[in-house]
Amino acid sequence: MSNEITFEVNGETRSCLSQTLLPDLLQQLGFNPRLVAVEYNGEILHRQFWSQTKIQPGDRLEVVTIVGGG
């Protein structure tokens, strides 16, 4: 049995090891976790829950980079 699962990020199918935590996944994908907002399966996921959120097969994530400007 494989430890790899598939899920979707910003409309693209991706894979990672099962039990991967959201902050680890964001870093693996090249996002700075301090500069993004995450929608997890259709709901905005508050940052306080990230460290306990494990990516599951079939999850859908939308990751939006926060851009500052003036």
Secondary structure by P-SEA (a helix, b strand, c coil): cccbbbbbcccbbbbccccccaaaaaaaaccccccccccccccccccccccccccccbbbbbbbbbbbcc
